[in-house]
């Protein structure tokens, strides 16, 4: 993707680790200057910024809890101030946990919805208006195949991620005539820290049920995300693309 993102400014939430890290580095390799956010640990964010700068691109990081609108607004404001107007958004910041219906509390449900669904709303709403006014921009949201198939121990997570898919679809229709695209990627089990909320036995079961017989790698998801962000996907909007090793196929 060399040159796909020349002279563009990208914001990657959750960009210090996992899928977000892979996306941030690939965007930089394609020519973008990149801002990343992190939730709690600054050291991985420092490392990503250093790697991006080695590629000859500008990079910054900032803490951001997407459950807090003030944090989101500060993140976007710093990106604009230091790097410039945002052209590309990859929203990866999220949390995950497991609980049966007997274990799931209202507090767990509320936290999951507030971070994974309301957080998506906050981030998109913080960047959409300048893109719409400029008549250009591209966004990709990260959902999950949990939104597309039953998850008895992830009722809260699956519901939030299904909301991200619906929000993407509806925003796409609203944004399209003003030149802004928004798409979604639904990964399967990917080798990131988030995957390890599952037990080893559960992970083995998932991989056994995956036709390709393995977990995905963050870079395999970032390839898809960066394609959707690029002009090579210029006639795609409102889509949810699955990357799950064949474990979930749609329609």
C-alpha positions in Angstrom: 0.0 0.0 0.0 2.9 2.3 -0.5 1.6 5.8 -1.4 -2.1 5.0 -0.7 -2.2 7.5 2.2 0.3 10.2 1.2 -0.5 13.6 2.7 -3.3 12.2 4.8 -3.8 12.3 8.6 -5.1 9.2 10.3 -6.5 8.7 13.8 -6.4 5.1 15.2 -8.1 4.6 18.5 -6.7 1.7 20.5 -3.6 2.1 18.3 -1.0 1.0 20.8 -1.7 -2.8 20.7 -3.1 -5.6 18.7 -5.2 -4.8 15.6 -4.9 -1.0 16.2 -1.2 -1.2 16.3 -1.0 -3.1 13.1 -3.3 -0.6 11.4 -1.3 2.4 12.6 1.9 1.0 11.3 0.4 0.0 7.9 -1.1 3.4 7.5 2.2 5.0 8.2 3.9 2.7 5.7 1.4 3.9 3.2 2.4 7.5 3.8 0.0 8.8 6.5 0.9 10.7 9.6 -0.8 8.9 12.4 -2.3 9.7 15.8 -3.0 6.8 18.1 -4.8 6.6 21.4 -4.4 4.3 24.3 -6.4 3.6 27.4 -3.9 2.9 30.3 -0.4 1.9 29.3 1.8 4.5 27.7 4.9 2.3 27.0 3.3 0.4 24.0 2.1 3.7 22.6 5.6 5.1 22.9 6.9 2.1 20.9 4.4 2.5 18.1 5.1 6.2 17.8 8.8 5.4 17.6 8.2 2.8 14.9 6.1 5.2 12.8 8.8 7.9 13.1 11.3 5.4 11.8 9.2 5.2 8.7 9.6 8.9 8.2 6.1 9.9 9.2 4.8 12.1 12.0 3.1 10.4 14.9 1.6 11.3 18.3 -0.2 9.5 21.0 -2.6 10.5 23.8 -4.6 8.7 26.5 -8.3 8.4 25.8 -11.2 6.6 27.5 -13.9 6.4 24.8 -16.5 6.3 27.6 -15.7 9.9 28.3 -16.7 12.5 25.8 -14.1 15.0 27.1 -11.3 12.5 26.4 -12.6 11.9 22.9 -12.8 15.6 22.2 -9.3 16.2 23.6 -7.9 13.4 21.4 -9.4 14.8 18.3 -8.4 18.3 19.1 -4.8 17.3 19.7 -4.7 15.4 16.5 -5.9 18.4 14.5 -3.6 20.8 16.3 -0.4 18.7 15.9 -1.0 16.8 12.7 -3.9 18.5 10.9 -7.5 17.8 9.8 -8.4 14.1 10.1 -8.8 12.2 6.8 -8.9 8.7 8.0 -10.4 7.1 11.2 -9.9 3.5 12.3 -11.8 2.9 15.5 -10.4 -0.1 17.4 -10.7 0.9 21.1 -12.9 -1.6 22.9 -13.2 -4.0 25.8 -14.2 -7.6 26.1 -15.2 -10.0 28.8 -17.2 -13.3 29.3 -20.1 -14.0 31.5 -23.0 -16.4 31.3 -26.6 -15.0 31.6 -26.6 -16.1 35.2 -23.4 -14.1 35.9 -24.0 -11.0 33.7 -24.9 -7.9 35.8 -26.5 -4.7 34.7 -23.2 -3.0 35.6 -21.3 -5.2 33.2 -23.9 -4.7 30.5 -23.8 -0.9 30.9 -20.0 -0.7 30.9 -19.8 -2.8 27.7 -22.4 -0.8 25.9 -20.9 2.5 27.0 -17.4 1.6 25.9 -18.0 -0.5 22.8 -21.2 1.1 21.3 -21.5 4.6 22.9 -17.8 5.0 22.5 -18.1 4.3 18.8 -20.7 7.0 18.6 -18.6 9.5 20.5 -15.6 9.0 18.3 -17.5 9.1 15.0 -19.4 12.2 16.1 -16.2 13.9 17.1 -14.7 13.6 13.6 -17.6 13.4 11.1 -18.6 17.0 10.8 -15.2 18.3 9.5 -15.1 15.4 7.0 -18.6 16.1 5.8 -17.9 19.8 5.4 -14.7 19.0 3.5 -16.5 16.5 1.3 -14.1 13.7 1.9 -13.0 11.1 4.5 -13.0 7.4 5.3 -13.8 5.5 8.5 -13.6 1.9 9.5 -15.1 0.5 12.6 -14.0 -2.8 14.2 -16.9 -5.0 15.2 -16.7 -8.8 15.7 -18.2 -12.0 14.4 -19.7 -12.2 17.9 -22.3 -9.8 16.5 -23.2 -12.3 13.7 -23.6 -15.6 15.6 -24.7 -16.8 19.0 -22.5 -16.1 22.0 -24.1 -17.4 25.2 -21.2 -16.1 27.3 -20.9 -12.7 25.5 -24.4 -11.4 25.5 -23.2 -7.9 26.4 -20.2 -7.9 24.0 -22.1 -9.3 21.1 -25.0 -6.9 21.5 -22.6 -3.9 21.6 -20.7 -5.1 18.5 -24.0 -5.7 16.6 -24.9 -2.1 17.4 -21.6 -1.0 15.8 -22.6 -2.8 12.6 -26.1 -1.2 12.5 -24.6 2.2 13.3 -22.1 1.8 10.4 -24.8 0.9 8.0 -27.1 3.8 8.9 -24.2 6.4 9.0 -23.1 5.3 5.6 -26.4 6.2 4.0 -26.3 9.6 5.9 -22.7 10.4 5.0 -22.4 9.2 1.4 -23.8 12.1 -0.5 -21.2 14.4 1.2 -18.3 12.2 0.1 -17.6 10.3 3.4 -17.4 6.5 3.5 -17.8 4.4 6.6 -17.3 0.6 6.7 -16.9 -2.1 9.3 -14.7 -5.2 9.8 -15.9 -8.2 11.9 -12.8 -10.2 12.9 -12.9 -13.7 14.3 -10.4 -14.9 16.9 -7.3 -12.8 16.4 -4.0 -13.3 18.3 -4.2 -10.2 20.5 -4.4 -9.6 24.3 -8.2 -9.3 24.0 -8.4 -12.9 22.8 -7.0 -14.1 26.1 -10.0 -13.3 28.1 -11.0 -16.7 26.9 -9.8 -19.9 28.5 -7.2 -22.0 26.6 -9.9 -24.7 26.2 -12.4 -22.2 24.7 -9.7 -20.9 22.3 -8.9 -24.5 21.2 -12.6 -25.1 20.6 -12.8 -22.0 18.4 -9.8 -22.9 16.4 -11.1 -26.4 15.9 -14.3 -24.9 14.6 -12.4 -22.6 12.2 -12.0 -24.0 8.7 -8.5 -22.5 8.5 -7.7 -24.1 11.9 -5.9 -21.2 13.5 -6.2 -17.7 15.0 -5.8 -14.7 12.7 -2.9 -12.3 13.0 -3.5 -8.5 13.6 -1.7 -7.8 10.3 -4.3 -9.9 8.4 -7.0 -7.6 9.7 -5.0 -4.4 9.1 -4.7 -5.3 5.5 -8.4 -5.4 5.1 -9.0 -2.2 7.2 -6.4 -0.3 5.2 -8.0 -1.4 1.9 -11.4 -0.1 3.1 -9.8 3.2 4.2 -8.1 3.6 0.8 -9.4 4.9 -2.5 -9.2 1.4 -3.8 -12.4 0.8 -2.0 -14.0 4.0 -3.3 -17.3 2.5 -4.2 -17.8 0.7 -0.8 -19.6 2.1 2.1 -21.9 0.7 4.8 -20.4 -2.7 4.4 -19.3 -5.2 7.1 -16.6 -7.5 5.9 -15.8 -10.7 7.9 -12.3 -11.9 8.5 -12.6 -15.1 10.5 -10.8 -17.9 8.7 -14.1 -19.2 7.4 -15.7 -19.6 10.9 -18.5 -17.1 10.0 -19.7 -16.6 6.5 -22.4 -14.1 5.4 -25.0 -13.8 4.2 
